[in-house]
Amino acid sequence: MMNKNFRNTLLLSICALLVFPIGQTSQAASVQNNFYNVVMQEGADPWVYKHTDGYYYFTKTTGGNVTIWKSAQLTTIDAAPTAVVNTGCCNIWAPELHYIDGAWYIYYAKDDGDNVNHRMYVMENKSPDPTQGTWEYKGQITDPTNKWAIDGTVLQHGGELYFIWSGWEGDVNVRQNLYIAHMSNPWTIDSERVEISRPTYSWETNHVPHVNEGPQVIVRDGLILLVYSASGSWTNDYCLGLITASVSSDPMDPASWTKRDQPIFKSGNGLYGPGHHSFTKSPDDTEDWIMYHVAKYNNAGWNREVRMQKFTWHADGTPNLGEPVDPNTPIPLPSGEPAHLRYEGEEGAFGGAAYASESPNGSGGLKAGHIDTPESFVDFNVHVQEAGEYILLARTANGTAGGGWSYLQLSVNSGEPSRFHITNKGWENWGLSTARVQLKAGANKIRFTKGEGYGEIDFFDIKPAN
C-alpha cells in the first residue's frame, strides 16, 4: 500500500504541474513541496485561527491597532489581504481573534501610554467574515480587582466560558501570574479571579520581573492543556511551559492544575527565545501546527520574527513540540497546501555588478547577490499557465551596516518597480520577503534591482494568490 504522506506529496506535485506545466517552465524552475519556516520577517505574539470557511485569520502585535490577515494558506499569510480595526490608544499588545456563539471577538491589551495602566478590552463583530462588517467596542473585560492585565484568551469548555490572562498580583511589576475567571458572556467576567500559575522554577525566574504570560489552551483527549510563555520576553531564555487539568475537574480550582517542572519548547538550532504562540491545523485538518515568535538573531531582544512548524503528541496526551526547526533545513508544506514553483537565485540572469556567489546556508549552496549599484540587476523568466495575481515568497538576507531595513526594487514585465523590503538580521541569516504580483499567461520577466541598503536572494517561490 502506498504510504499516505508519499501519496499526498505525489498528488500535490501532480496538481502543481497542472498549474505550472513542465513545458511552460524555464530550466530555473522546480516544483517544491517544502518551505523554510519563516512566516513573517517582522512580528511578535502571533495568533492564527482556522475558521469553518477554510480561511486562516491571523493577527499579531502591531502596537497601534488590531490588523487581521485573511489567507487560504498558512505559508502565504504575510502576503494576505488585511483589514485594520481601530482600537484607540495605546500600546496594543497580543490581540486574539475568537469565534463564539456565531460572532467574532477580538481580545487585546492596551493602555493610555503608561504600561502600569495596561488592561484587557474586547470588541465584537457579527459578520461571517471578521475582515468585513462592523466592529463594536464592548469595553474593558476585567475581574473585580481591576489589576494590570495582558494576553487574554478564552477557554470554551463544558458549555461554559472562562477568561485566562497574565496579570499582576498587586499594583507593582513584581511578577506576572496566570489567572482564570468565569465569564457570563464573551465580554463579561462574573467571578473573582483565581491564580493558576506563578513563576516558581529557575527557568521562569531567571530574569526580573518574573514572567508567566501568553496562555493558549487546547482541550484534547480528556485534558485541558495550557501552554504559556515564561522568562523574560526580551531574552534568549524565553520559552514555553505547560500546565494541565482534567476535563472532569473544575478549572476554577487551582488544585485542578499541574505544572510541568521543565519547559516544553526552548531555544535550539540557532533560534533564540521561542515563545508567545498559537496552535492551528493544516488546511486538510490532518496535522497540528504551532506558530510562534523568536528573536531574529542571538540576543536580539524584542526584535522578533514569526515562524511555524508541525508538532505531534506524547503518549500521555501532551504536545510534543520538539525544538525549533533548524532555520536552514526545509520542512514539508502543511498538508493540503499546493506546491510552490521555485526559482533559485543563482539561476537568474545578472547585470551590472550583480553575480551569484557561494552561500553556506543557501538552499543550493549559492545565492544571488552584489546588487550593489544602480545598474545592477538579476532577471528571472517566470512562466505560468493562467494570467492573474500570484504570491512571490523570497528567501532573503540583509546585513547592511547600521542594522536598518533595506529594500530591492521589484518589477514585473518592465512595469513600475515597487519596494521589496528585507529585514536586517545579518548575511546568511535568511528571512522571508513577500509580494503580490500580476502575471500574464506564458512568459513573464521578474527583475530585482538596487534599492536602499543591500539585499540578497537565495530563491523565490511563486504560488497563485487564489
LUMMI-16132 format. One record per residue (C-alpha): residue number from 0; x, y, z. Coordinates in Angstrom, 2 decimals, always signed. Example, Ala and Ser with C-alpha at 12.3 -4.5 7.8 and 13.67 -1.06 7.14 Angstrom:
<recs>
rec seq 0 | x +12.30 | y -4.50 | z +7.80
rec seq 1 | x +13.67 | y -1.06 | z +7.14
</recs>
This chain:
<recs>
rec seq 0 | x +0.00 | y +0.00 | z +0.00
rec seq 1 | x +1.27 | y +3.46 | z -0.87
rec seq 2 | x +2.45 | y +5.50 | z +2.14
rec seq 3 | x -0.10 | y +8.21 | z +2.92
rec seq 4 | x +2.43 | y +11.03 | z +3.17
rec seq 5 | x +4.12 | y +9.97 | z -0.07
rec seq 6 | x +0.74 | y +9.75 | z -1.78
rec seq 7 | x -0.21 | y +13.26 | z -0.60
rec seq 8 | x +3.11 | y +14.64 | z -1.77
rec seq 9 | x +2.70 | y +12.95 | z -5.14
rec seq 10 | x -0.80 | y +14.33 | z -5.56
rec seq 11 | x +0.38 | y +17.83 | z -4.62
rec seq 12 | x +3.18 | y +17.58 | z -7.16
rec seq 13 | x +0.76 | y +16.48 | z -9.88
rec seq 14 | x -1.59 | y +19.36 | z -9.01
rec seq 15 | x +1.32 | y +21.77 | z -9.14
rec seq 16 | x +2.31 | y +20.53 | z -12.57
rec seq 17 | x -1.24 | y +21.13 | z -13.75
rec seq 18 | x -0.88 | y +24.74 | z -12.66
rec seq 19 | x +2.75 | y +25.03 | z -13.85
rec seq 20 | x +3.10 | y +22.56 | z -16.76
rec seq 21 | x +6.65 | y +21.32 | z -17.32
rec seq 22 | x +6.62 | y +22.55 | z -20.90
rec seq 23 | x +5.90 | y +26.09 | z -19.71
rec seq 24 | x +8.58 | y +26.44 | z -17.03
rec seq 25 | x +12.12 | y +27.63 | z -17.54
rec seq 26 | x +15.12 | y +25.48 | z -16.63
rec seq 27 | x +15.49 | y +27.55 | z -13.48
rec seq 28 | x +12.12 | y +26.48 | z -12.05
rec seq 29 | x +11.31 | y +23.42 | z -9.98
rec seq 30 | x +8.15 | y +22.23 | z -8.24
rec seq 31 | x +8.68 | y +22.13 | z -4.47
rec seq 32 | x +6.58 | y +20.86 | z -1.57
rec seq 33 | x +8.71 | y +22.40 | z +1.17
rec seq 34 | x +9.47 | y +25.77 | z +2.75
rec seq 35 | x +11.82 | y +27.34 | z +5.27
rec seq 36 | x +9.65 | y +28.03 | z +8.25
rec seq 37 | x +9.66 | y +31.82 | z +8.48
rec seq 38 | x +6.08 | y +33.06 | z +8.16
rec seq 39 | x +6.71 | y +36.78 | z +8.76
rec seq 40 | x +10.04 | y +38.57 | z +8.84
rec seq 41 | x +8.71 | y +41.02 | z +11.44
rec seq 42 | x +6.34 | y +40.50 | z +14.33
rec seq 43 | x +5.52 | y +39.07 | z +17.74
rec seq 44 | x +2.64 | y +37.41 | z +19.59
rec seq 45 | x +1.20 | y +35.62 | z +16.53
rec seq 46 | x -2.40 | y +34.42 | z +16.71
rec seq 47 | x -3.89 | y +32.30 | z +13.92
rec seq 48 | x -7.44 | y +30.91 | z +13.80
rec seq 49 | x -8.62 | y +28.42 | z +11.18
rec seq 50 | x -12.33 | y +29.04 | z +10.63
rec seq 51 | x -15.03 | y +26.78 | z +9.22
rec seq 52 | x -14.87 | y +28.75 | z +5.94
rec seq 53 | x -11.39 | y +27.28 | z +5.36
rec seq 54 | x -9.56 | y +30.58 | z +5.81
rec seq 55 | x -6.86 | y +31.41 | z +8.33
rec seq 56 | x -7.40 | y +34.65 | z +10.23
rec seq 57 | x -4.15 | y +35.95 | z +11.64
rec seq 58 | x -3.19 | y +38.83 | z +13.89
rec seq 59 | x -0.12 | y +39.92 | z +15.85
rec seq 60 | x +1.10 | y +42.85 | z +17.91
rec seq 61 | x +1.18 | y +45.94 | z +15.71
rec seq 62 | x +1.14 | y +48.48 | z +18.53
rec seq 63 | x -1.45 | y +50.98 | z +17.32
rec seq 64 | x -4.38 | y +48.85 | z +16.16
rec seq 65 | x -5.52 | y +45.30 | z +15.51
rec seq 66 | x -4.70 | y +44.14 | z +11.98
rec seq 67 | x -6.31 | y +40.97 | z +10.62
rec seq 68 | x -4.78 | y +38.97 | z +7.75
rec seq 69 | x -7.05 | y +36.58 | z +5.78
rec seq 70 | x -5.29 | y +33.72 | z +3.99
rec seq 71 | x -6.27 | y +30.39 | z +2.45
rec seq 72 | x -2.79 | y +29.03 | z +3.23
rec seq 73 | x -0.51 | y +29.17 | z +6.25
rec seq 74 | x +2.72 | y +29.85 | z +4.34
rec seq 75 | x +1.31 | y +32.87 | z +2.47
rec seq 76 | x -0.17 | y +34.76 | z +5.44
rec seq 77 | x +2.40 | y +37.56 | z +5.14
rec seq 78 | x +1.12 | y +38.45 | z +1.65
rec seq 79 | x -2.57 | y +38.07 | z +2.52
rec seq 80 | x -5.11 | y +40.92 | z +2.33
rec seq 81 | x -5.57 | y +42.81 | z +5.60
rec seq 82 | x -8.24 | y +44.71 | z +7.50
rec seq 83 | x -7.42 | y +47.23 | z +10.22
rec seq 84 | x -9.56 | y +47.55 | z +13.35
rec seq 85 | x -9.23 | y +50.87 | z +15.13
rec seq 86 | x -8.77 | y +50.28 | z +18.85
rec seq 87 | x -7.66 | y +53.72 | z +20.03
rec seq 88 | x -4.52 | y +54.48 | z +22.04
rec seq 89 | x -2.10 | y +52.98 | z +23.14
rec seq 90 | x +0.38 | y +50.08 | z +23.15
rec seq 91 | x -1.95 | y +47.46 | z +21.71
rec seq 92 | x -0.46 | y +44.08 | z +22.61
rec seq 93 | x -1.10 | y +40.43 | z +21.71
rec seq 94 | x -4.58 | y +40.57 | z +20.15
rec seq 95 | x -6.53 | y +37.35 | z +19.71
rec seq 96 | x -9.49 | y +36.60 | z +17.46
rec seq 97 | x -12.14 | y +34.14 | z +18.72
rec seq 98 | x -15.39 | y +32.89 | z +17.23
rec seq 99 | x -18.01 | y +32.37 | z +19.97
rec seq 100 | x -21.71 | y +31.65 | z +19.54
rec seq 101 | x -21.88 | y +32.96 | z +15.98
rec seq 102 | x -19.90 | y +36.17 | z +16.47
rec seq 103 | x -16.26 | y +37.26 | z +16.32
rec seq 104 | x -14.45 | y +38.74 | z +19.31
rec seq 105 | x -11.09 | y +40.49 | z +19.50
rec seq 106 | x -9.37 | y +40.48 | z +22.89
rec seq 107 | x -6.45 | y +42.86 | z +23.26
rec seq 108 | x -4.41 | y +44.73 | z +25.85
rec seq 109 | x -3.99 | y +48.50 | z +25.74
rec seq 110 | x -3.03 | y +51.38 | z +28.00
rec seq 111 | x -3.05 | y +55.18 | z +27.99
rec seq 112 | x +0.65 | y +55.47 | z +27.18
rec seq 113 | x +1.77 | y +54.18 | z +30.59
rec seq 114 | x +2.36 | y +50.41 | z +30.91
rec seq 115 | x +1.10 | y +50.47 | z +34.51
rec seq 116 | x -2.36 | y +51.03 | z +33.08
rec seq 117 | x -2.45 | y +48.05 | z +30.72
rec seq 118 | x -5.85 | y +46.34 | z +30.83
rec seq 119 | x -7.78 | y +43.89 | z +28.61
rec seq 120 | x -10.50 | y +45.02 | z +26.18
rec seq 121 | x -12.89 | y +43.33 | z +23.78
rec seq 122 | x -14.67 | y +44.13 | z +20.51
rec seq 123 | x -17.46 | y +42.22 | z +18.71
rec seq 124 | x -18.30 | y +41.67 | z +15.04
rec seq 125 | x -21.35 | y +39.66 | z +13.90
rec seq 126 | x -20.26 | y +39.46 | z +10.26
rec seq 127 | x -19.44 | y +35.94 | z +9.00
rec seq 128 | x -16.09 | y +37.35 | z +7.86
rec seq 129 | x -14.11 | y +39.26 | z +10.54
rec seq 130 | x -12.41 | y +41.37 | z +7.86
rec seq 131 | x -15.86 | y +42.67 | z +6.87
rec seq 132 | x -18.75 | y +44.16 | z +8.82
rec seq 133 | x -18.53 | y +46.46 | z +11.83
rec seq 134 | x -16.51 | y +46.02 | z +14.98
rec seq 135 | x -18.40 | y +47.19 | z +18.07
rec seq 136 | x -16.42 | y +48.24 | z +21.14
rec seq 137 | x -17.66 | y +46.22 | z +24.13
rec seq 138 | x -15.33 | y +47.84 | z +26.65
rec seq 139 | x -12.91 | y +46.59 | z +29.23
rec seq 140 | x -13.09 | y +42.99 | z +30.40
rec seq 141 | x -11.93 | y +42.67 | z +33.99
rec seq 142 | x -12.38 | y +40.92 | z +37.31
rec seq 143 | x -13.28 | y +42.90 | z +40.48
rec seq 144 | x -9.61 | y +43.66 | z +41.31
rec seq 145 | x -9.10 | y +45.53 | z +38.01
rec seq 146 | x -5.33 | y +44.93 | z +38.18
rec seq 147 | x -2.77 | y +45.13 | z +35.34
rec seq 148 | x -3.68 | y +42.56 | z +32.68
rec seq 149 | x -2.42 | y +41.41 | z +29.25
rec seq 150 | x -2.52 | y +38.36 | z +26.94
rec seq 151 | x -6.14 | y +37.40 | z +27.49
rec seq 152 | x -7.55 | y +34.25 | z +25.91
rec seq 153 | x -10.84 | y +32.33 | z +26.12
rec seq 154 | x -11.37 | y +28.73 | z +27.20
rec seq 155 | x -14.62 | y +27.24 | z +25.90
rec seq 156 | x -15.30 | y +24.10 | z +27.91
rec seq 157 | x -18.34 | y +22.19 | z +29.13
rec seq 158 | x -20.72 | y +24.78 | z +27.75
rec seq 159 | x -19.03 | y +27.49 | z +29.84
rec seq 160 | x -16.67 | y +30.34 | z +29.04
rec seq 161 | x -13.54 | y +31.19 | z +31.02
rec seq 162 | x -11.10 | y +34.06 | z +30.60
rec seq 163 | x -7.40 | y +33.35 | z +31.19
rec seq 164 | x -4.78 | y +36.11 | z +31.26
rec seq 165 | x -1.44 | y +37.30 | z +32.61
rec seq 166 | x -1.62 | y +39.85 | z +35.40
rec seq 167 | x -0.02 | y +41.45 | z +38.42
rec seq 168 | x -0.89 | y +40.33 | z +41.93
rec seq 169 | x -0.80 | y +43.92 | z +43.14
rec seq 170 | x -0.04 | y +47.32 | z +41.63
rec seq 171 | x +3.73 | y +46.85 | z +41.21
rec seq 172 | x +5.51 | y +44.85 | z +38.50
rec seq 173 | x +6.99 | y +42.12 | z +40.69
rec seq 174 | x +5.80 | y +39.13 | z +38.67
rec seq 175 | x +3.21 | y +38.13 | z +36.10
rec seq 176 | x +0.90 | y +35.31 | z +37.15
rec seq 177 | x -1.74 | y +33.44 | z +35.17
rec seq 178 | x -5.33 | y +33.96 | z +36.30
rec seq 179 | x -8.68 | y +32.44 | z +35.32
rec seq 180 | x -12.21 | y +33.75 | z +35.81
rec seq 181 | x -15.67 | y +32.63 | z +34.73
rec seq 182 | x -17.49 | y +34.59 | z +32.02
rec seq 183 | x -21.23 | y +35.19 | z +31.77
rec seq 184 | x -20.82 | y +36.19 | z +28.12
rec seq 185 | x -17.87 | y +36.84 | z +25.78
rec seq 186 | x -17.30 | y +40.36 | z +27.16
rec seq 187 | x -18.14 | y +39.97 | z +30.86
rec seq 188 | x -16.33 | y +38.31 | z +33.78
rec seq 189 | x -18.75 | y +37.34 | z +36.56
rec seq 190 | x -16.43 | y +35.80 | z +39.17
rec seq 191 | x -13.37 | y +36.54 | z +41.23
rec seq 192 | x -10.03 | y +35.83 | z +39.56
rec seq 193 | x -8.20 | y +32.66 | z +40.57
rec seq 194 | x -4.44 | y +32.23 | z +40.27
rec seq 195 | x -3.50 | y +29.02 | z +38.45
rec seq 196 | x +0.22 | y +29.61 | z +37.84
rec seq 197 | x +3.03 | y +31.83 | z +39.05
rec seq 198 | x +6.73 | y +31.78 | z +38.14
rec seq 199 | x +8.48 | y +29.40 | z +40.55
rec seq 200 | x +11.03 | y +27.30 | z +38.66
rec seq 201 | x +14.52 | y +28.58 | z +37.85
rec seq 202 | x +13.69 | y +28.84 | z +34.11
rec seq 203 | x +10.73 | y +31.08 | z +34.99
rec seq 204 | x +12.56 | y +33.29 | z +37.48
rec seq 205 | x +15.93 | y +33.84 | z +35.78
rec seq 206 | x +15.08 | y +37.44 | z +34.86
rec seq 207 | x +13.31 | y +40.30 | z +36.63
rec seq 208 | x +10.38 | y +40.71 | z +36.68
rec seq 209 | x +9.37 | y +37.04 | z +36.80
rec seq 210 | x +7.01 | y +36.18 | z +33.98
rec seq 211 | x +4.19 | y +33.76 | z +33.10
rec seq 212 | x +2.25 | y +35.08 | z +30.10
rec seq 213 | x +0.80 | y +34.26 | z +26.67
rec seq 214 | x -1.54 | y +31.42 | z +27.77
rec seq 215 | x -3.01 | y +29.24 | z +24.99
rec seq 216 | x -5.41 | y +26.36 | z +25.50
rec seq 217 | x -6.14 | y +23.07 | z +23.74
rec seq 218 | x -8.83 | y +20.68 | z +25.03
rec seq 219 | x -8.00 | y +17.18 | z +23.83
rec seq 220 | x -8.37 | y +13.56 | z +24.95
rec seq 221 | x -9.64 | y +14.33 | z +28.43
rec seq 222 | x -7.11 | y +17.09 | z +29.16
rec seq 223 | x -7.15 | y +20.87 | z +29.29
rec seq 224 | x -3.67 | y +21.77 | z +28.05
rec seq 225 | x -2.50 | y +25.29 | z +28.84
rec seq 226 | x +0.79 | y +26.20 | z +27.16
rec seq 227 | x +2.27 | y +29.51 | z +28.32
rec seq 228 | x +5.36 | y +31.67 | z +27.87
rec seq 229 | x +7.90 | y +32.05 | z +30.66
rec seq 230 | x +11.05 | y +34.02 | z +31.50
rec seq 231 | x +11.92 | y +37.41 | z +30.00
rec seq 232 | x +10.46 | y +38.02 | z +26.55
rec seq 233 | x +13.42 | y +40.30 | z +25.86
rec seq 234 | x +15.95 | y +37.48 | z +26.43
rec seq 235 | x +17.18 | y +34.28 | z +24.77
rec seq 236 | x +15.69 | y +32.35 | z +27.72
rec seq 237 | x +12.07 | y +32.96 | z +26.72
rec seq 238 | x +10.38 | y +29.57 | z +26.43
rec seq 239 | x +7.12 | y +27.65 | z +26.71
rec seq 240 | x +5.83 | y +25.81 | z +29.77
rec seq 241 | x +2.79 | y +23.59 | z +30.34
rec seq 242 | x +0.09 | y +23.22 | z +32.96
rec seq 243 | x -2.69 | y +20.67 | z +32.65
rec seq 244 | x -6.08 | y +19.87 | z +34.15
rec seq 245 | x -8.55 | y +17.05 | z +33.67
rec seq 246 | x -11.68 | y +17.91 | z +31.69
rec seq 247 | x -13.67 | y +16.48 | z +34.60
rec seq 248 | x -12.12 | y +18.89 | z +37.10
rec seq 249 | x -13.16 | y +22.44 | z +37.95
rec seq 250 | x -10.94 | y +24.89 | z +36.02
rec seq 251 | x -11.64 | y +27.49 | z +38.73
rec seq 252 | x -9.96 | y +25.31 | z +41.38
rec seq 253 | x -6.19 | y +25.93 | z +41.49
rec seq 254 | x -5.72 | y +22.36 | z +42.70
rec seq 255 | x -7.02 | y +21.12 | z +39.34
rec seq 256 | x -3.90 | y +22.37 | z +37.57
rec seq 257 | x -0.50 | y +20.65 | z +37.46
rec seq 258 | x +2.62 | y +22.42 | z +36.18
rec seq 259 | x +5.49 | y +20.65 | z +34.40
rec seq 260 | x +8.87 | y +21.31 | z +36.00
rec seq 261 | x +10.70 | y +21.77 | z +32.68
rec seq 262 | x +9.95 | y +23.92 | z +29.64
rec seq 263 | x +8.43 | y +22.08 | z +26.67
rec seq 264 | x +9.89 | y +24.39 | z +23.98
rec seq 265 | x +13.06 | y +26.48 | z +24.23
rec seq 266 | x +15.99 | y +27.89 | z +22.26
rec seq 267 | x +17.71 | y +25.50 | z +19.88
rec seq 268 | x +19.24 | y +25.05 | z +16.42
rec seq 269 | x +20.42 | y +28.65 | z +16.34
rec seq 270 | x +16.98 | y +30.12 | z +17.13
rec seq 271 | x +16.53 | y +32.06 | z +20.34
rec seq 272 | x +13.69 | y +32.84 | z +22.72
rec seq 273 | x +10.75 | y +30.95 | z +21.16
rec seq 274 | x +7.51 | y +31.95 | z +22.79
rec seq 275 | x +4.08 | y +33.57 | z +22.65
rec seq 276 | x +2.45 | y +31.16 | z +20.27
rec seq 277 | x -0.82 | y +29.83 | z +18.92
rec seq 278 | x -1.99 | y +26.45 | z +17.65
rec seq 279 | x -3.78 | y +25.60 | z +14.42
rec seq 280 | x -4.46 | y +22.82 | z +11.91
rec seq 281 | x -3.15 | y +22.20 | z +8.39
rec seq 282 | x -5.53 | y +23.05 | z +5.52
rec seq 283 | x -6.79 | y +19.46 | z +5.37
rec seq 284 | x -7.05 | y +19.22 | z +9.20
rec seq 285 | x -4.70 | y +16.21 | z +9.39
rec seq 286 | x -1.75 | y +17.99 | z +11.07
rec seq 287 | x -1.20 | y +20.13 | z +14.15
rec seq 288 | x +0.96 | y +23.25 | z +13.79
rec seq 289 | x +2.39 | y +25.75 | z +16.25
rec seq 290 | x +3.06 | y +29.35 | z +15.22
rec seq 291 | x +5.46 | y +31.26 | z +17.47
rec seq 292 | x +7.84 | y +34.18 | z +17.55
rec seq 293 | x +11.60 | y +34.05 | z +18.02
rec seq 294 | x +14.40 | y +36.59 | z +18.18
rec seq 295 | x +15.76 | y +37.43 | z +14.73
rec seq 296 | x +19.30 | y +36.71 | z +15.93
rec seq 297 | x +21.24 | y +35.97 | z +19.11
rec seq 298 | x +20.35 | y +38.49 | z +21.84
rec seq 299 | x +18.01 | y +40.41 | z +19.52
rec seq 300 | x +15.69 | y +41.27 | z +22.40
rec seq 301 | x +12.27 | y +42.39 | z +21.21
rec seq 302 | x +13.38 | y +42.38 | z +17.54
rec seq 303 | x +11.39 | y +39.28 | z +16.53
rec seq 304 | x +10.01 | y +37.26 | z +13.63
rec seq 305 | x +7.24 | y +34.66 | z +13.25
rec seq 306 | x +7.91 | y +31.01 | z +12.47
rec seq 307 | x +5.82 | y +27.83 | z +12.48
rec seq 308 | x +6.27 | y +24.07 | z +12.48
rec seq 309 | x +4.33 | y +20.84 | z +12.77
rec seq 310 | x +4.11 | y +19.10 | z +16.14
rec seq 311 | x +2.96 | y +15.73 | z +17.43
rec seq 312 | x +1.67 | y +14.27 | z +20.71
rec seq 313 | x +3.22 | y +12.33 | z +23.57
rec seq 314 | x +1.66 | y +9.10 | z +24.77
rec seq 315 | x +0.29 | y +10.94 | z +27.84
rec seq 316 | x -1.72 | y +13.28 | z +25.61
rec seq 317 | x +0.53 | y +16.34 | z +25.99
rec seq 318 | x +2.00 | y +18.21 | z +23.00
rec seq 319 | x +5.41 | y +17.13 | z +21.72
rec seq 320 | x +6.76 | y +20.41 | z +20.37
rec seq 321 | x +10.31 | y +19.16 | z +19.99
rec seq 322 | x +12.71 | y +22.03 | z +19.35
rec seq 323 | x +12.74 | y +24.93 | z +16.90
rec seq 324 | x +13.38 | y +23.58 | z +13.42
rec seq 325 | x +16.84 | y +24.30 | z +12.01
rec seq 326 | x +16.33 | y +27.54 | z +10.04
rec seq 327 | x +18.44 | y +26.18 | z +7.18
rec seq 328 | x +16.55 | y +22.91 | z +6.81
rec seq 329 | x +13.43 | y +22.91 | z +4.61
rec seq 330 | x +10.30 | y +21.27 | z +6.02
rec seq 331 | x +7.26 | y +19.86 | z +4.20
rec seq 332 | x +4.43 | y +22.26 | z +3.45
rec seq 333 | x +1.37 | y +21.95 | z +5.70
rec seq 334 | x -0.71 | y +19.05 | z +4.42
rec seq 335 | x -3.25 | y +20.28 | z +1.89
rec seq 336 | x -1.21 | y +23.28 | z +0.69
rec seq 337 | x -0.43 | y +23.33 | z -3.04
rec seq 338 | x +3.17 | y +23.13 | z -4.16
rec seq 339 | x +5.40 | y +26.10 | z -4.97
rec seq 340 | x +7.18 | y +26.85 | z -8.22
rec seq 341 | x +10.75 | y +27.70 | z -7.14
rec seq 342 | x +13.38 | y +29.81 | z -8.87
rec seq 343 | x +16.88 | y +29.62 | z -7.39
rec seq 344 | x +18.64 | y +32.97 | z -7.14
rec seq 345 | x +21.83 | y +31.77 | z -8.81
rec seq 346 | x +19.85 | y +30.74 | z -11.92
rec seq 347 | x +18.91 | y +34.32 | z -12.75
rec seq 348 | x +20.43 | y +36.47 | z -15.50
rec seq 349 | x +22.78 | y +39.00 | z -13.91
rec seq 350 | x +23.73 | y +42.50 | z -14.98
rec seq 351 | x +25.94 | y +45.29 | z -13.67
rec seq 352 | x +27.82 | y +44.36 | z -10.51
rec seq 353 | x +25.41 | y +41.57 | z -9.54
rec seq 354 | x +26.51 | y +37.94 | z -9.65
rec seq 355 | x +25.92 | y +34.56 | z -7.99
rec seq 356 | x +28.17 | y +33.61 | z -5.10
rec seq 357 | x +28.58 | y +30.85 | z -2.55
rec seq 358 | x +26.08 | y +30.60 | z +0.29
rec seq 359 | x +26.84 | y +28.27 | z +3.22
rec seq 360 | x +23.20 | y +28.39 | z +4.34
rec seq 361 | x +21.61 | y +28.74 | z +0.91
rec seq 362 | x +19.22 | y +26.15 | z -0.45
rec seq 363 | x +21.61 | y +25.09 | z -3.20
rec seq 364 | x +24.86 | y +26.44 | z -1.80
rec seq 365 | x +24.59 | y +29.58 | z -3.96
rec seq 366 | x +22.72 | y +32.90 | z -3.89
rec seq 367 | x +22.03 | y +35.99 | z -5.96
rec seq 368 | x +23.86 | y +38.99 | z -4.55
rec seq 369 | x +26.03 | y +42.03 | z -5.10
rec seq 370 | x +23.05 | y +44.00 | z -6.44
rec seq 371 | x +25.03 | y +46.96 | z -5.21
rec seq 372 | x +24.97 | y +49.64 | z -7.93
rec seq 373 | x +22.13 | y +51.43 | z -9.74
rec seq 374 | x +22.78 | y +49.46 | z -12.94
rec seq 375 | x +22.89 | y +46.08 | z -11.13
rec seq 376 | x +20.04 | y +43.62 | z -11.58
rec seq 377 | x +19.04 | y +39.96 | z -11.66
rec seq 378 | x +16.30 | y +38.80 | z -14.05
rec seq 379 | x +14.12 | y +35.70 | z -13.98
rec seq 380 | x +11.91 | y +34.29 | z -16.71
rec seq 381 | x +8.77 | y +33.09 | z -14.95
rec seq 382 | x +6.17 | y +31.06 | z -16.86
rec seq 383 | x +2.60 | y +30.49 | z -15.66
rec seq 384 | x -0.34 | y +28.90 | z -17.40
rec seq 385 | x -3.01 | y +31.42 | z -16.39
rec seq 386 | x -2.98 | y +35.19 | z -16.05
rec seq 387 | x -3.78 | y +36.50 | z -12.60
rec seq 388 | x -2.44 | y +37.51 | z -9.22
rec seq 389 | x +0.39 | y +35.45 | z -7.73
rec seq 390 | x +2.26 | y +35.48 | z -4.44
rec seq 391 | x +6.04 | y +35.76 | z -4.55
rec seq 392 | x +7.84 | y +34.45 | z -1.46
rec seq 393 | x +11.59 | y +35.06 | z -1.41
rec seq 394 | x +14.21 | y +33.77 | z +1.00
rec seq 395 | x +16.17 | y +36.96 | z +1.57
rec seq 396 | x +19.01 | y +38.34 | z +3.69
rec seq 397 | x +20.20 | y +41.78 | z +4.69
rec seq 398 | x +23.39 | y +42.53 | z +6.59
rec seq 399 | x +23.66 | y +46.20 | z +5.72
rec seq 400 | x +25.86 | y +48.12 | z +8.16
rec seq 401 | x +23.85 | y +50.07 | z +10.71
rec seq 402 | x +21.18 | y +47.44 | z +11.24
rec seq 403 | x +18.41 | y +49.09 | z +9.25
rec seq 404 | x +15.89 | y +47.59 | z +6.86
rec seq 405 | x +16.78 | y +47.52 | z +3.18
rec seq 406 | x +14.79 | y +47.04 | z +0.04
rec seq 407 | x +15.36 | y +45.90 | z -3.51
rec seq 408 | x +13.30 | y +47.26 | z -6.38
rec seq 409 | x +10.97 | y +44.60 | z -7.80
rec seq 410 | x +9.47 | y +44.99 | z -11.26
rec seq 411 | x +7.29 | y +42.69 | z -13.36
rec seq 412 | x +7.37 | y +42.82 | z -17.17
rec seq 413 | x +9.19 | y +46.18 | z -17.14
rec seq 414 | x +6.42 | y +47.76 | z -15.09
rec seq 415 | x +6.80 | y +50.37 | z -12.35
rec seq 416 | x +9.11 | y +48.95 | z -9.65
rec seq 417 | x +7.93 | y +48.51 | z -6.07
rec seq 418 | x +9.91 | y +48.23 | z -2.87
rec seq 419 | x +10.72 | y +44.69 | z -1.78
rec seq 420 | x +11.59 | y +45.04 | z +1.90
rec seq 421 | x +14.18 | y +42.91 | z +3.71
rec seq 422 | x +14.69 | y +42.97 | z +7.47
rec seq 423 | x +18.25 | y +43.24 | z +8.81
rec seq 424 | x +19.36 | y +40.01 | z +10.50
rec seq 425 | x +22.87 | y +39.69 | z +9.03
rec seq 426 | x +24.16 | y +37.95 | z +5.92
rec seq 427 | x +23.34 | y +34.24 | z +5.66
rec seq 428 | x +20.63 | y +34.64 | z +8.31
rec seq 429 | x +17.81 | y +34.10 | z +5.86
rec seq 430 | x +14.32 | y +35.53 | z +6.29
rec seq 431 | x +11.19 | y +35.93 | z +4.16
rec seq 432 | x +10.10 | y +38.80 | z +1.91
rec seq 433 | x +6.79 | y +38.63 | z +0.05
rec seq 434 | x +4.85 | y +40.46 | z -2.65
rec seq 435 | x +1.66 | y +40.06 | z -4.65
rec seq 436 | x +2.34 | y +40.31 | z -8.38
rec seq 437 | x +0.22 | y +40.30 | z -11.53
rec seq 438 | x +1.45 | y +37.82 | z -14.12
rec seq 439 | x +0.26 | y +37.22 | z -17.65
rec seq 440 | x -0.25 | y +33.80 | z -19.17
rec seq 441 | x +3.03 | y +32.46 | z -20.57
rec seq 442 | x +6.38 | y +34.20 | z -20.13
rec seq 443 | x +6.99 | y +36.98 | z -17.58
rec seq 444 | x +10.16 | y +38.80 | z -16.58
rec seq 445 | x +10.74 | y +39.50 | z -12.90
rec seq 446 | x +13.63 | y +41.85 | z -12.15
rec seq 447 | x +15.31 | y +42.80 | z -8.87
rec seq 448 | x +17.44 | y +45.96 | z -8.89
rec seq 449 | x +19.29 | y +48.12 | z -6.37
rec seq 450 | x +17.13 | y +49.94 | z -3.84
rec seq 451 | x +18.04 | y +51.24 | z -0.37
rec seq 452 | x +20.75 | y +49.37 | z +1.52
rec seq 453 | x +21.67 | y +45.89 | z +0.33
rec seq 454 | x +19.89 | y +42.57 | z -0.05
rec seq 455 | x +20.49 | y +39.03 | z -1.30
rec seq 456 | x +18.15 | y +36.33 | z -2.61
rec seq 457 | x +18.55 | y +32.61 | z -2.01
rec seq 458 | x +15.46 | y +31.73 | z -4.08
rec seq 459 | x +11.86 | y +32.76 | z -4.56
rec seq 460 | x +8.67 | y +30.74 | z -4.83
rec seq 461 | x +5.59 | y +31.56 | z -6.91
rec seq 462 | x +2.05 | y +30.48 | z -5.94
rec seq 463 | x -1.35 | y +31.52 | z -7.29
rec seq 464 | x -2.95 | y +34.01 | z -4.89
rec seq 465 | x -6.32 | y +32.27 | z -5.13
</recs>
